[in-house]
């Protein structure tokens, strides 16, 4: 057993700070363990000794006489360090610090919290918390918590094949109570609090390794790494509520790319790349869990709808489009067979509307579901029905369950109507492997989560020759020379120091040039009047003098006209380097339309990124324009990823714009900052 598995599989539990006083936090875990018939050894610990709920109290961990799997520290903050030390010296595997008053109170609390981790690691012990409400579940009936959820006589022991992990204790156990109420089979729930040592990701990885767990639901407020969670998601479905979507108070990095690759967009992309479903809220998380519990998978995105209400069918179709799924296009043979049984005033195409005739012809709904499931273009079925009561609900539930078992495709039900009309309906449907949702929108969102966890493509390792990284403070000219040496398309250019040299340089680059001021620290040259287009020999001297007055050098470069302007960049993030591809040039900030991916990526990823943005129709030739060279852009982006893969950690590269022409493309501007420069820029911006 892994040490973290003690959180739901412990054979022995110590409660430090145990007390006989009714209602005290140090008494509640012992009450719960006894109430729910915990199968292991319980050791109350308190220097005062005595008894708690009939159990002898040990005056220290050492007095227990043997190591315990799990210790709950429930003493005032000032006494926690001594308690953790006592646990470590006694050979405890995992310690949950439930006490508050650490990192959540500020710098002084952080210092003490760090010391707790140091002591725990010195003894080979894992530490959960502080500021944590604990863990429950598992076959041993572990109730390592003081949550009031379990003080209710109506709360059953958690049971089922789904696990829940939450950084927030109160929210986590609140979600567990909702899941129990809704019949979502959550068998394990773990909260992680301040995450001084053990994180929600650590727990999720261990839960995935447990054969009794088939899927994991998570509420997280931070995501410091993705690789281990990605490996876990390849084995079992994971759905996540990631709090902190708002960018309020955040300031973008100095580059355009940094602004486009917001922290939330990076997290969103990282989870998607890992095959993890990101859902909007706790309701959606539990909705996904109900579907995960059936064991269904959904690699395709085509959904068939059968409904007793035209309105429900329309809402379901709208939700499918809004979620980026597909309304299945039924085969002609399927439509013909459905037309033979669906009333003329119904609809035999998708959504299939059997109307209220289902009440007069009991087998009609089942016939339509059977035929829909047989269509090879259908990857999942949404069965919408409104006011059905009594035997009709039971009959349809069993029919849907048979289809689910026979075909293996996901089948979900939408019941629009009061539960009191058929109180047993949800339970009967669930017993037949068919989750029930109150609206089409929630049913489709659950299917989208299932689809997201059924698709996973490993990130390809970048190959190809690596380019030399630019030095600190590298100019545009220097960055472009490095890119050109790596085989990337860069227009020829000349640095000049006089008007006469400017005239000569214009001729060297083809007679029509763009001139740029190269000034250290000037990141957005065009905003400062540092870029002049269409320069000829006739006005070269005047342009040179104006640009030179800005205080730096002047670059004369071949003028590339026309094309679709694209921004491509690499920026650092907490999860690793991020590639951004989007609408570039003067539209970058106005449109703010870009896709992001964690590196490495391959050609397929790059094409998907372009397809996610307005670049796709722009490159295809909008409003009658000739198409641009999409393949050339893809090659440039892939080569850029290859040649920069060993550049210094935390570097930032901004190519804006890349002009994509009808034949080929050109990197027209480039900005580079090494990791130290990026850090200083971010500090200056207040990040």
C-alpha positions as CSV (number, residue, x, y, z in Angstrom):
1,X,0.0,0.0,0.0
2,X,1.3,3.4,-1.0
3,X,1.6,5.8,2.0
4,X,-1.0,8.1,0.6
5,X,-3.5,5.2,0.2
6,X,-3.7,5.3,4.0
7,X,-6.0,8.3,3.5
8,X,-8.7,5.8,2.5
9,X,-7.2,2.4,3.4
10,X,-5.6,2.9,6.8
11,X,-5.6,-0.1,9.2
12,X,-4.8,2.2,12.1
13,X,-5.7,5.8,12.9
14,X,-4.4,8.0,15.7
15,X,-6.3,11.2,16.8
16,X,-3.9,13.7,18.4
17,X,-5.9,16.1,20.6
18,X,-8.6,13.6,21.3
19,X,-11.1,14.6,24.0
20,X,-14.2,13.3,25.7
21,X,-15.9,16.7,25.5
22,X,-19.1,16.4,23.4
23,X,-19.0,18.4,20.1
24,X,-15.3,19.0,20.3
25,X,-13.3,18.6,17.1
26,X,-11.0,16.2,18.8
27,X,-13.9,13.9,19.5
28,X,-15.8,13.9,16.2
29,X,-13.4,11.7,14.2
30,X,-13.6,9.0,16.9
31,X,-17.4,9.3,17.0
32,X,-17.6,8.9,13.2
33,X,-15.1,6.0,13.1
34,X,-17.2,4.2,15.7
35,X,-20.6,5.2,14.1
36,X,-19.6,3.9,10.7
37,X,-17.9,0.8,12.0
38,X,-14.3,1.5,11.0
39,X,-12.5,-1.9,10.6
40,X,-9.2,-0.9,12.0
41,X,-7.4,0.2,15.2
42,X,-8.3,3.6,16.8
43,X,-5.7,5.3,19.0
44,X,-6.8,8.5,20.8
45,X,-3.8,10.6,21.9
46,X,-3.7,13.3,24.6
47,X,-1.0,14.0,27.3
48,X,-3.8,14.0,29.9
49,X,-4.6,10.3,29.3
50,X,-8.0,8.9,30.3
51,X,-10.6,7.5,28.0
52,X,-12.5,8.8,25.0
53,X,-15.8,7.1,24.0
54,X,-14.6,4.0,25.8
55,X,-11.2,3.9,24.2
56,X,-8.0,4.2,26.3
57,X,-6.1,7.4,25.6
58,X,-2.3,7.3,24.9
59,X,-0.3,10.1,26.3
60,X,2.0,10.2,23.2
61,X,2.4,8.5,19.8
62,X,5.3,6.6,21.2
63,X,3.1,5.1,23.9
64,X,1.0,3.4,21.3
65,X,3.8,0.9,20.9
66,X,3.6,0.5,17.1
67,X,3.5,2.8,14.1
68,X,0.1,3.9,12.8
69,X,-0.9,4.4,9.2
70,X,-2.7,7.7,9.6
71,X,-2.5,10.4,12.3
72,X,-5.0,13.3,12.6
73,X,-3.4,16.4,14.3
74,X,-6.2,18.4,16.0
75,X,-4.4,20.6,18.4
76,X,-3.9,24.4,18.5
77,X,-1.5,25.8,15.9
78,X,1.2,26.5,18.5
79,X,1.3,22.8,19.4
80,X,1.3,21.4,15.9
81,X,5.0,21.2,15.3
82,X,5.5,19.1,18.4
83,X,2.7,16.8,17.4
84,X,4.1,16.4,13.9
85,X,7.5,15.6,15.3
86,X,5.9,13.1,17.7
87,X,4.2,11.4,14.7
88,X,7.4,11.3,12.6
89,X,9.5,9.8,15.4
90,X,6.8,7.1,16.0
91,X,7.0,6.0,12.4
92,X,3.6,7.3,11.2
93,X,3.0,6.9,7.4
94,X,0.7,9.9,6.8
95,X,-0.2,12.8,9.0
96,X,-3.2,15.1,8.4
97,X,-2.8,18.5,10.1
98,X,-6.4,19.7,10.5
99,X,-5.4,22.7,12.6
100,X,-5.5,26.2,11.0
101,X,-3.2,29.2,11.4
102,X,-0.5,28.6,8.9
103,X,0.2,29.8,5.3
104,X,-3.4,31.1,5.1
105,X,-2.6,33.8,7.7
106,X,0.5,35.2,6.0
107,X,4.3,35.2,6.1
108,X,4.7,34.1,9.7
109,X,2.4,31.1,9.1
110,X,4.3,30.1,6.0
111,X,7.6,29.9,8.0
112,X,6.0,27.5,10.5
113,X,4.3,25.5,7.8
114,X,7.6,25.0,5.9
115,X,9.1,23.7,9.2
116,X,6.3,21.1,9.4
117,X,7.1,19.8,6.0
118,X,10.8,19.7,6.8
119,X,10.2,17.6,9.9
120,X,7.8,15.3,8.1
121,X,10.2,14.7,5.3
122,X,13.1,14.1,7.7
123,X,11.1,11.1,9.0
124,X,9.9,9.9,5.7
125,X,6.3,10.9,6.6
126,X,3.8,12.5,4.2
127,X,1.9,15.5,5.5
128,X,-1.6,16.5,4.3
129,X,-2.8,20.1,5.1
130,X,-2.5,22.1,7.2
131,X,-6.0,23.7,7.4
132,X,-7.5,20.4,6.1
133,X,-10.8,18.6,6.9
134,X,-9.5,15.2,6.1
135,X,-10.5,12.1,4.2
136,X,-13.2,9.5,4.1
137,X,-14.2,6.2,2.4
138,X,-12.6,3.0,1.2
139,X,-13.4,-0.6,2.1
140,X,-12.1,-0.1,5.7
141,X,-14.7,2.7,6.3
142,X,-12.1,5.4,7.1
143,X,-13.7,8.5,8.6
144,X,-10.7,10.7,9.2
145,X,-12.6,14.0,9.4
146,X,-14.5,16.3,11.7
147,X,-16.9,17.4,8.9
148,X,-20.4,18.0,10.1
149,X,-21.7,16.1,7.0
150,X,-21.3,12.9,9.0
151,X,-23.0,14.1,12.1
152,X,-26.3,13.7,10.3
153,X,-28.1,10.4,10.9
154,X,-29.1,10.5,7.2
155,X,-25.6,10.5,5.8
156,X,-24.5,7.0,4.6
157,X,-21.0,5.7,4.5
158,X,-19.4,6.8,1.1
159,X,-19.5,3.9,-1.3
160,X,-18.9,3.5,-5.0
161,X,-16.3,3.5,-7.7
162,X,-15.7,7.3,-8.0
163,X,-13.2,9.3,-6.0
164,X,-13.4,13.0,-5.1
165,X,-10.3,15.2,-4.3
166,X,-10.7,18.8,-3.2
167,X,-8.2,21.5,-2.1
168,X,-11.1,23.1,-0.3
169,X,-12.3,21.1,2.7
170,X,-15.8,22.6,3.2
171,X,-16.5,22.7,-0.5
172,X,-15.2,19.1,-0.9
173,X,-17.4,17.6,1.7
174,X,-20.3,19.8,0.6
175,X,-19.9,18.3,-2.9
176,X,-19.7,14.8,-1.4
177,X,-23.0,15.4,0.3
178,X,-24.6,16.6,-2.9
179,X,-23.2,13.5,-4.7
180,X,-24.6,11.2,-2.1
181,X,-28.0,13.0,-2.4
182,X,-27.9,12.6,-6.2
183,X,-26.8,9.0,-6.1
184,X,-23.3,9.6,-7.6
185,X,-21.3,6.6,-6.3
186,X,-18.5,8.5,-4.6
187,X,-16.5,5.9,-2.5
188,X,-13.6,8.1,-1.5
189,X,-13.3,11.8,-0.7
190,X,-10.0,13.5,0.2
191,X,-9.3,17.2,1.0
192,X,-5.8,18.7,0.9
193,X,-6.0,22.1,2.5
194,X,-2.9,24.3,2.2
195,X,-1.0,21.6,0.3
196,X,2.2,22.2,2.2
197,X,3.4,18.8,1.1
198,X,0.8,16.5,-0.4
199,X,-1.2,18.1,-3.3
200,X,-4.5,17.2,-4.9
201,X,-2.6,15.9,-7.9
202,X,-0.5,13.6,-5.7
203,X,-3.7,12.2,-4.2
204,X,-5.4,11.8,-7.6
205,X,-2.4,9.9,-9.0
206,X,-2.6,7.4,-6.1
207,X,-6.4,7.1,-6.4
208,X,-6.0,6.2,-10.1
209,X,-3.7,3.4,-9.1
210,X,-6.3,2.0,-6.7
211,X,-8.2,-0.9,-8.4
212,X,-11.4,0.0,-6.6
213,X,-11.5,3.5,-8.2
214,X,-12.7,3.9,-11.8
215,X,-12.6,7.7,-12.1
216,X,-11.5,10.8,-10.2
217,X,-13.3,14.2,-9.7
218,X,-11.2,17.2,-8.6
219,X,-11.7,20.7,-7.3
220,X,-8.4,22.6,-7.5
221,X,-7.3,26.2,-7.0
222,X,-3.8,25.8,-8.4
223,X,-2.1,23.4,-10.8
224,X,1.7,23.4,-10.4
225,X,2.5,20.5,-12.7
226,X,0.6,18.4,-15.3
227,X,2.8,15.5,-16.3
228,X,1.9,13.0,-13.5
229,X,-1.8,13.9,-13.8
230,X,-1.6,13.5,-17.5
231,X,-0.2,9.9,-17.1
232,X,-3.0,9.2,-14.6
233,X,-5.6,10.4,-17.0
234,X,-4.4,8.0,-19.6
235,X,-5.5,5.2,-17.3
236,X,-8.8,6.4,-15.9
237,X,-11.2,9.4,-16.5
238,X,-10.5,12.6,-14.6
239,X,-12.7,15.7,-14.5
240,X,-11.6,18.9,-12.9
241,X,-13.1,22.2,-11.6
242,X,-10.3,24.6,-11.7
243,X,-11.1,27.8,-9.8
244,X,-9.5,31.1,-10.7
245,X,-10.6,31.7,-14.3
246,X,-10.8,35.4,-13.8
247,X,-7.9,37.6,-14.9
248,X,-8.9,40.3,-12.5
249,X,-5.8,41.9,-11.0
250,X,-3.5,40.0,-13.3
251,X,-1.0,41.9,-15.5
252,X,0.2,40.5,-18.8
253,X,3.8,40.0,-19.6
254,X,5.5,42.6,-21.8
255,X,5.1,40.7,-25.0
256,X,1.9,40.4,-27.0
257,X,2.3,36.6,-26.8
258,X,2.4,36.7,-23.0
259,X,-0.8,38.7,-22.9
260,X,-2.6,36.2,-25.2
261,X,-1.3,33.2,-23.3
262,X,-3.2,33.9,-20.0
263,X,-2.7,31.6,-17.1
264,X,-6.3,30.2,-17.4
265,X,-5.9,29.6,-21.2
266,X,-2.7,27.6,-20.5
267,X,-4.4,25.5,-17.8
268,X,-7.4,24.9,-20.1
269,X,-5.1,23.8,-22.9
270,X,-2.9,21.7,-20.6
271,X,-5.9,19.8,-19.3
272,X,-7.3,19.3,-22.7
273,X,-4.0,18.0,-24.1
274,X,-3.8,15.6,-21.1
275,X,-7.3,14.2,-21.9
276,X,-8.8,15.7,-18.7
277,X,-12.3,17.2,-18.7
278,X,-12.4,20.7,-17.3
279,X,-16.0,21.4,-16.2
280,X,-17.6,24.7,-15.1
281,X,-18.8,24.0,-11.5
282,X,-19.6,21.4,-8.9
283,X,-23.0,20.4,-10.5
284,X,-21.1,19.7,-13.8
285,X,-18.4,17.8,-11.9
286,X,-21.0,15.5,-10.3
287,X,-22.8,15.2,-13.6
288,X,-19.6,14.0,-15.2
289,X,-19.0,11.6,-12.3
290,X,-22.5,10.0,-12.7
291,X,-21.6,9.2,-16.3
292,X,-18.0,8.1,-15.6
293,X,-19.4,5.6,-13.0
294,X,-21.2,3.7,-15.9
295,X,-17.8,2.8,-17.4
296,X,-18.8,4.1,-20.8
297,X,-16.3,5.7,-23.2
298,X,-17.0,8.1,-26.0
299,X,-14.2,8.6,-28.5
300,X,-16.6,10.0,-31.1
301,X,-18.6,13.2,-30.7
302,X,-21.8,12.4,-32.7
303,X,-25.0,12.4,-30.6
304,X,-28.4,11.1,-31.4
305,X,-31.5,12.5,-29.7
306,X,-34.8,10.8,-29.1
307,X,-37.4,12.8,-27.4
308,X,-41.1,12.9,-26.4
309,X,-41.0,16.7,-26.7
310,X,-39.9,18.8,-29.7
311,X,-38.8,21.6,-27.4
312,X,-36.4,19.3,-25.5
313,X,-35.0,18.1,-28.8
314,X,-34.3,21.6,-29.9
315,X,-32.6,22.5,-26.6
316,X,-30.5,19.4,-26.9
317,X,-29.5,20.2,-30.4
318,X,-28.6,23.8,-29.4
319,X,-26.5,22.5,-26.5
320,X,-24.6,20.1,-28.8
321,X,-23.5,22.9,-31.0
322,X,-22.6,25.2,-28.1
323,X,-20.5,22.4,-26.6
324,X,-18.6,21.8,-29.8
325,X,-20.1,18.3,-30.2
326,X,-22.0,17.1,-33.3
327,X,-25.6,16.3,-34.0
328,X,-25.4,12.9,-35.6
329,X,-26.4,12.7,-39.3
330,X,-28.5,9.5,-39.5
331,X,-28.1,7.1,-42.4
332,X,-31.0,7.1,-45.0
333,X,-31.9,3.5,-43.9
334,X,-32.2,4.7,-40.3
335,X,-34.5,7.6,-41.2
336,X,-36.6,5.2,-43.3
337,X,-37.0,2.8,-40.5
338,X,-37.9,5.6,-38.0
339,X,-40.4,7.1,-40.5
340,X,-42.2,3.8,-40.4
341,X,-43.0,4.1,-36.7
342,X,-42.8,7.8,-35.8
343,X,-46.2,9.6,-36.2
344,X,-46.4,11.9,-39.2
345,X,-46.6,14.9,-36.9
346,X,-43.4,13.8,-35.2
347,X,-39.9,13.8,-36.7
348,X,-37.8,10.9,-38.0
349,X,-34.6,12.8,-38.4
350,X,-32.2,13.7,-35.6
351,X,-33.6,14.9,-33.1
352,X,-36.1,12.0,-33.3
353,X,-39.4,13.3,-31.9
354,X,-41.8,10.5,-31.0
355,X,-44.3,13.1,-29.5
356,X,-46.9,12.3,-26.9
357,X,-47.8,9.2,-29.0
358,X,-45.5,7.3,-26.7
359,X,-48.3,7.3,-24.1
360,X,-50.7,5.6,-26.6
361,X,-48.1,3.2,-28.0
362,X,-46.0,1.9,-25.2
363,X,-43.2,0.3,-27.3
364,X,-42.7,3.4,-29.6
365,X,-39.9,5.0,-27.6
366,X,-38.0,1.8,-27.2
367,X,-38.2,1.0,-30.9
368,X,-36.8,4.4,-31.8
369,X,-34.0,4.1,-29.3
370,X,-33.1,0.7,-30.6
371,X,-32.9,1.9,-34.2
372,X,-31.0,5.0,-33.3
373,X,-28.4,3.0,-31.4
374,X,-27.9,0.7,-34.5
375,X,-26.9,3.7,-36.7
376,X,-23.1,3.7,-37.1
377,X,-23.0,7.5,-37.1
378,X,-24.3,7.6,-33.5
379,X,-21.7,7.7,-30.7
380,X,-24.1,8.5,-27.8
381,X,-27.8,8.8,-27.2
382,X,-29.7,11.4,-25.2
383,X,-33.2,10.3,-24.3
384,X,-35.4,13.2,-23.4
385,X,-38.8,12.7,-21.9
386,X,-41.1,15.0,-19.9
387,X,-44.1,13.9,-17.9
388,X,-43.9,10.1,-17.7
389,X,-45.1,8.3,-14.7
390,X,-45.4,4.9,-13.1
391,X,-44.7,1.8,-15.3
392,X,-43.7,3.9,-18.3
393,X,-40.6,5.2,-16.5
394,X,-39.6,1.7,-15.4
395,X,-40.1,0.2,-18.8
396,X,-38.1,3.0,-20.6
397,X,-35.4,2.8,-18.0
398,X,-34.9,-0.9,-18.6
399,X,-35.0,-0.4,-22.4
400,X,-32.3,2.3,-22.2
401,X,-30.2,0.0,-20.0
402,X,-30.5,-2.9,-22.5
403,X,-29.3,-0.6,-25.3
404,X,-26.4,0.7,-23.1
405,X,-25.4,-2.9,-22.3
406,X,-25.8,-4.3,-25.8
407,X,-24.0,-1.5,-27.7
408,X,-21.6,-0.1,-25.2
409,X,-22.3,3.4,-26.3
410,X,-23.2,6.0,-23.6
411,X,-26.9,6.5,-23.0
412,X,-28.2,9.4,-20.8
413,X,-31.7,10.5,-19.9
414,X,-33.2,13.9,-19.5
415,X,-36.3,14.1,-17.3
416,X,-38.1,17.4,-17.5
417,X,-40.8,17.1,-14.8
418,X,-41.2,17.0,-11.1
419,X,-39.5,14.1,-9.3
420,X,-42.7,13.5,-7.4
421,X,-44.4,12.3,-10.6
422,X,-42.2,9.2,-10.6
423,X,-40.1,9.2,-7.4
424,X,-38.4,6.0,-8.3
425,X,-37.5,7.1,-11.8
426,X,-33.9,8.4,-11.2
427,X,-33.0,5.4,-9.1
428,X,-34.4,2.9,-11.7
429,X,-32.6,4.6,-14.6
430,X,-29.3,4.8,-12.6
431,X,-29.7,1.1,-11.6
432,X,-29.8,0.4,-15.4
433,X,-26.6,2.3,-16.0
434,X,-28.4,5.4,-17.4
435,X,-27.5,8.7,-15.6
436,X,-30.4,11.2,-15.3
437,X,-30.1,15.0,-15.8
438,X,-32.8,17.7,-15.3
439,X,-32.0,19.6,-18.5
440,X,-30.6,18.7,-22.0
441,X,-27.8,21.2,-21.5
442,X,-26.5,19.4,-18.4
443,X,-26.7,16.0,-20.2
444,X,-24.8,17.2,-23.2
445,X,-22.1,18.9,-20.9
446,X,-21.6,15.5,-19.2
447,X,-21.2,13.8,-22.5
448,X,-18.7,16.4,-23.5
449,X,-16.7,15.6,-20.4
450,X,-16.8,11.9,-21.2
451,X,-15.7,12.6,-24.7
452,X,-12.8,14.8,-23.5
453,X,-11.5,11.9,-21.3
454,X,-11.9,9.4,-24.1
455,X,-9.5,11.3,-26.3
456,X,-5.8,11.5,-25.6
457,X,-2.9,11.9,-27.9
458,X,0.6,11.9,-26.4
459,X,2.7,15.0,-26.9
460,X,5.3,14.2,-29.5
461,X,8.9,14.9,-28.5
462,X,10.4,17.6,-30.6
463,X,13.3,16.5,-32.9
464,X,15.5,18.3,-35.5
465,X,18.5,20.5,-35.1
466,X,18.6,22.9,-32.2
467,X,19.6,26.5,-32.8
468,X,22.0,28.5,-30.6
469,X,20.0,30.6,-28.1
470,X,20.3,34.4,-28.4
471,X,22.3,36.1,-25.7
472,X,20.9,38.5,-23.1
473,X,19.5,41.6,-24.6
474,X,19.7,40.2,-28.2
475,X,18.4,42.7,-30.8
476,X,15.9,41.9,-33.5
477,X,18.7,41.6,-36.0
478,X,20.6,39.1,-33.9
479,X,17.5,37.0,-33.1
480,X,16.5,36.9,-36.8
481,X,20.0,35.8,-37.8
482,X,19.8,32.9,-35.4
483,X,16.4,31.9,-36.8
484,X,17.6,32.2,-40.3
485,X,20.6,29.9,-39.5
486,X,18.0,27.3,-38.3
487,X,16.3,27.4,-41.7
488,X,13.5,29.7,-40.9
489,X,12.4,32.3,-43.5
490,X,13.7,35.8,-42.6
491,X,13.9,38.7,-45.0
492,X,17.3,40.0,-45.8
493,X,18.3,43.1,-43.7
494,X,21.2,45.5,-43.1
495,X,22.1,47.5,-40.0
496,X,23.1,51.1,-41.0
497,X,24.7,53.9,-39.2
498,X,24.3,56.8,-41.7
499,X,21.9,58.2,-44.4
500,X,24.3,57.1,-47.1
501,X,24.4,53.5,-45.8
502,X,20.6,53.6,-45.6
503,X,20.3,54.5,-49.3
504,X,22.7,51.7,-50.2
505,X,20.9,49.2,-48.0
506,X,17.6,49.9,-49.6
507,X,19.1,48.9,-52.9
508,X,20.6,45.7,-51.4
509,X,17.2,44.6,-50.1
510,X,15.4,45.0,-53.4
511,X,14.6,48.8,-53.7
512,X,11.6,48.8,-51.4
513,X,12.3,48.5,-47.6
514,X,10.9,48.7,-44.2
515,X,13.1,50.6,-41.7
516,X,13.0,50.0,-38.0
517,X,14.5,51.6,-34.9
518,X,16.5,49.1,-32.9
519,X,16.5,50.5,-29.4
520,X,17.3,48.5,-26.3
521,X,14.2,48.1,-24.2
522,X,11.8,49.2,-27.0
523,X,9.6,46.2,-27.3
524,X,6.7,47.6,-29.3
525,X,8.5,49.7,-32.0
526,X,5.4,50.5,-34.1
527,X,3.7,52.1,-31.0
528,X,6.7,54.5,-30.7
529,X,6.9,55.4,-34.4
530,X,9.9,53.1,-34.8
531,X,8.7,51.4,-38.0
532,X,8.4,53.0,-41.4
533,X,7.0,51.0,-44.4
534,X,7.6,51.4,-48.1
535,X,11.0,53.2,-47.8
536,X,12.8,54.0,-51.1
537,X,16.2,55.4,-51.9
538,X,14.5,58.8,-52.3
539,X,13.3,59.1,-48.7
540,X,15.8,56.7,-47.0
541,X,17.9,59.5,-45.5
542,X,14.9,61.3,-44.0
543,X,13.6,58.0,-42.5
544,X,17.0,57.2,-41.1
545,X,17.3,60.5,-39.3
546,X,13.9,60.2,-37.7
547,X,14.5,56.6,-36.5
548,X,18.0,57.4,-35.4
549,X,16.6,60.1,-33.2
550,X,14.9,57.5,-31.1
551,X,18.3,56.6,-29.6
552,X,19.4,53.3,-31.2
553,X,20.4,51.7,-34.4
554,X,18.4,51.5,-37.7
555,X,17.6,48.3,-39.5
556,X,16.8,48.3,-43.2
557,X,14.9,45.2,-44.3
558,X,13.3,43.9,-47.5
559,X,9.6,45.0,-47.5
560,X,7.3,42.0,-47.7
561,X,3.9,43.2,-48.8
562,X,0.5,41.6,-48.2
563,X,-0.3,38.3,-46.7
564,X,-2.2,37.2,-43.6
565,X,-0.4,38.4,-40.5
566,X,0.1,35.8,-37.7
567,X,1.6,35.9,-34.3
568,X,3.6,33.0,-33.1
569,X,5.4,32.9,-29.7
570,X,6.8,30.8,-26.9
571,X,6.3,32.0,-23.3
572,X,7.0,30.5,-19.9
573,X,4.3,29.2,-17.6
574,X,4.1,27.4,-14.3
575,X,3.3,24.2,-16.3
576,X,6.1,24.6,-18.8
577,X,6.8,26.5,-22.1
578,X,3.7,27.4,-24.0
579,X,3.3,27.9,-27.8
580,X,0.8,30.6,-28.9
581,X,-0.5,30.9,-32.5
582,X,-3.1,33.5,-33.4
583,X,-4.1,36.5,-35.4
584,X,-1.2,38.9,-35.6
585,X,0.0,42.3,-36.7
586,X,-2.1,45.3,-35.9
587,X,-5.0,43.1,-35.1
588,X,-3.3,41.2,-32.2
589,X,-4.6,43.2,-29.3
590,X,-7.9,44.2,-31.0
591,X,-8.9,40.7,-32.0
592,X,-7.0,38.8,-29.2
593,X,-7.7,35.5,-31.0
594,X,-5.1,32.9,-30.3
595,X,-4.7,29.2,-29.4
596,X,-2.2,27.9,-26.9
597,X,-0.5,24.5,-26.2
598,X,2.0,23.2,-23.8
599,X,5.2,22.2,-25.6
600,X,6.2,20.0,-27.2
601,X,3.8,19.9,-30.1
602,X,3.7,18.4,-33.6
603,X,2.2,19.2,-36.9
604,X,-1.2,17.9,-35.9
605,X,-1.3,20.1,-32.9
606,X,-0.3,23.2,-34.9
607,X,-3.0,22.6,-37.5
608,X,-5.6,22.2,-34.7
609,X,-4.4,25.4,-33.1
610,X,-4.9,27.3,-36.4
611,X,-8.3,25.7,-36.9
612,X,-9.4,27.0,-33.4
613,X,-8.9,30.6,-34.4
614,X,-10.0,33.1,-37.1
615,X,-6.7,32.3,-38.9
616,X,-8.4,29.3,-40.5
617,X,-10.9,31.2,-42.7
618,X,-8.4,34.1,-43.2
619,X,-5.8,31.7,-44.6
620,X,-8.4,29.8,-46.6
621,X,-9.1,33.1,-48.5
622,X,-11.9,35.1,-47.0
623,X,-14.3,37.2,-49.2
624,X,-12.8,35.9,-52.4
625,X,-9.2,36.5,-51.6
626,X,-6.6,33.9,-52.8
627,X,-5.7,31.3,-50.2
628,X,-2.5,31.7,-48.2
629,X,0.2,29.0,-47.8
630,X,-1.1,27.2,-44.7
631,X,1.4,24.4,-45.1
632,X,4.3,26.8,-45.1
633,X,3.1,28.4,-41.8
634,X,2.8,25.0,-40.2
635,X,6.3,24.0,-41.2
636,X,7.7,27.3,-39.8
637,X,5.9,26.8,-36.4
638,X,7.0,23.1,-36.1
639,X,10.6,24.1,-37.0
640,X,10.5,26.9,-34.5
641,X,9.5,24.5,-31.7
642,X,12.3,22.1,-32.8
643,X,15.1,24.7,-32.9
644,X,14.2,26.4,-29.6
645,X,13.6,23.3,-27.4
646,X,16.9,23.6,-25.6
647,X,16.9,27.4,-25.1
648,X,17.2,28.7,-21.5
649,X,14.4,27.9,-19.1
650,X,11.8,30.7,-19.0
651,X,12.7,32.4,-22.3
652,X,10.2,34.4,-24.2
653,X,10.1,34.6,-28.0
654,X,7.6,36.8,-29.9
655,X,7.3,36.6,-33.7
656,X,4.8,39.2,-34.7
657,X,3.9,39.3,-37.5
658,X,4.7,36.3,-39.6
659,X,3.3,37.2,-43.1
660,X,1.7,34.2,-44.8
661,X,1.6,34.7,-48.5
662,X,0.2,32.7,-51.3
663,X,3.5,30.9,-51.6
664,X,5.6,30.7,-48.4
665,X,5.8,33.0,-45.4
666,X,8.2,35.4,-43.7
667,X,9.1,36.3,-40.1
668,X,8.9,40.1,-40.2
669,X,9.6,40.9,-36.5
670,X,11.1,39.1,-33.6
671,X,11.6,39.8,-29.9
672,X,13.5,37.6,-27.4
673,X,14.0,37.8,-23.7
674,X,15.9,35.3,-21.6
675,X,14.5,33.9,-18.3
676,X,16.0,36.6,-16.1
677,X,14.8,39.4,-18.4
678,X,11.3,37.9,-18.4
679,X,11.3,37.7,-14.6
680,X,12.4,41.3,-14.3
681,X,9.7,42.5,-16.7
682,X,7.1,40.6,-14.8
683,X,8.2,42.1,-11.5
684,X,8.2,45.5,-13.0
685,X,4.6,44.8,-14.2
686,X,3.6,43.8,-10.6
687,X,3.1,40.1,-11.2
